[in-house]
Amino acid sequence: MKKVNASDIRDLNLLKHYRLIRKWACKNNNLNDADLELLIYFDCMDLFTKQDFKIGTYAYSWDNRRWNKMVKNNWIVTWRQRNRTTQKYNIYKVSFKCKQLIARMYRIMLGEEDLPTSKRRNPIMRGKTYTDKVLITAIHNLNKDKTR
């Protein structure tokens, strides 16, 4: 097994368009940047507890409702219920919906897939705000970039 080093990641251009892809994912799924990055963190952990969530949120802005919002919107699901005798706490995992979003972000970063440019599949393409209009140009440039 080959060990991956920093130059390998740079040669992949993995993070070249990360900001734009993150903005697209957040806008399409009603998430903020901290929520999306926290979900990526949990996806890497596979199974986690609410204590892991508390530890993971130290690096992000404080949002008292973040946990409940993620559970309510089915980004986080219960993997194992507690039963008060042998299992003292619930164990959680990210949902299938979340795994699909993160996998799609990785495919876009690797150039296997383009960002959608239809107004139906990408609300940024409607161009309601100045920021959206600037992002439209960036999305077209990202899709043209075949070296990502």
C-alpha positions in Angstrom: 0.0 0.0 0.0 1.4 3.4 -1.0 1.5 6.1 1.5 -0.1 9.4 0.3 1.9 12.5 1.0 1.2 16.2 0.5 2.5 16.5 -3.0 0.2 13.6 -4.1 -2.8 15.6 -2.9 -1.5 18.7 -4.6 -1.0 16.9 -7.9 -4.6 15.7 -7.7 -5.8 19.3 -7.4 -8.3 18.0 -4.9 -8.8 21.3 -3.1 -8.5 23.6 -6.1 -12.3 24.3 -6.3 -13.3 23.3 -2.8 -14.7 26.7 -1.9 -17.1 26.8 -4.9 -18.2 23.2 -4.5 -18.8 23.8 -0.8 -20.9 26.9 -1.6 -22.9 24.9 -4.1 -23.5 22.0 -1.6 -24.6 24.4 1.2 -26.9 26.5 -1.0 -28.6 23.4 -2.5 -29.1 21.6 0.8 -29.9 24.5 3.2 -26.7 24.0 5.2 -24.1 26.5 6.4 -20.4 26.0 6.0 -19.8 24.8 9.5 -22.7 22.2 9.3 -21.3 20.8 6.0 -17.7 20.5 7.3 -19.0 18.9 10.5 -20.9 16.3 8.4 -17.7 15.6 6.4 -15.9 15.1 9.8 -18.5 12.7 11.0 -18.5 10.8 7.7 -14.8 10.1 8.2 -15.5 8.9 11.7 -18.3 6.5 10.5 -19.9 5.9 14.0 -20.0 8.6 16.7 -21.7 9.6 19.9 -23.2 12.9 21.1 -20.0 13.4 23.1 -18.0 13.1 19.8 -20.4 15.7 18.4 -19.6 18.1 21.2 -15.9 17.6 20.8 -16.2 18.1 17.0 -18.0 21.4 17.3 -15.2 23.1 19.2 -13.6 24.2 15.9 -16.9 25.8 14.7 -19.1 28.7 15.6 -21.5 28.0 18.4 -25.0 26.9 17.3 -27.1 25.6 20.1 -29.7 24.1 17.7 -27.2 22.4 15.3 -27.6 18.9 16.6 -31.4 19.0 16.6 -31.4 20.6 13.2 -29.2 17.9 11.7 -31.2 15.1 13.2 -34.5 16.6 12.2 -33.4 17.1 8.6 -32.1 13.5 8.4 -28.4 14.3 8.1 -27.6 12.3 11.2 -29.5 9.0 12.0 -29.4 6.7 15.0 -27.3 3.6 14.4 -27.9 2.0 17.8 -30.4 3.0 20.5 -29.4 3.0 24.1 -31.3 0.6 26.4 -30.2 2.0 29.8 -28.6 -1.3 30.9 -25.9 -2.5 28.5 -25.8 0.4 26.1 -25.5 3.7 28.1 -25.8 6.0 25.1 -27.0 6.2 21.5 -24.6 5.7 18.6 -25.1 7.7 15.5 -23.9 7.8 11.9 -24.4 10.1 8.9 -27.4 9.3 6.8 -27.5 7.9 3.3 -28.5 11.3 2.0 -25.4 12.8 3.6 -23.1 10.1 2.3 -24.4 10.7 -1.2 -23.8 14.5 -1.0 -20.2 14.0 0.3 -19.5 11.4 -2.4 -20.8 13.7 -5.0 -18.6 16.6 -3.7 -15.6 14.2 -4.0 -16.6 13.2 -7.6 -16.8 16.9 -8.5 -13.5 17.7 -6.9 -11.8 14.8 -8.8 -13.4 16.0 -12.1 -15.6 12.9 -12.6 -18.7 15.0 -12.5 -19.6 18.6 -13.3 -21.6 21.0 -11.1 -25.2 21.2 -12.4 -25.9 24.3 -14.6 -29.7 24.0 -14.8 -31.9 26.4 -12.8 -34.0 23.5 -11.6 -31.0 21.5 -10.1 -28.9 24.4 -8.9 -30.6 27.5 -7.3 -27.4 29.5 -7.8 -28.0 29.5 -11.6 -31.1 31.6 -11.1 -28.8 34.6 -10.4 -31.0 36.4 -7.9 -28.1 38.1 -6.1 -24.8 39.6 -7.2 -23.0 36.7 -5.4 -25.0 34.2 -7.4 -24.1 35.9 -10.6 -20.4 35.8 -9.8 -20.7 32.1 -8.8 -22.4 31.4 -12.1 -19.2 32.5 -13.9 -17.1 30.5 -11.5 -19.2 27.4 -12.0 -18.8 27.6 -15.8 -15.1 28.0 -15.3 -15.0 25.0 -13.0 -16.9 22.8 -15.5 -14.5 23.9 -18.3 -11.4 23.1 -16.2 -10.4 19.5 -17.2 -7.3 19.5 -15.0 -9.1 19.3 -11.7 
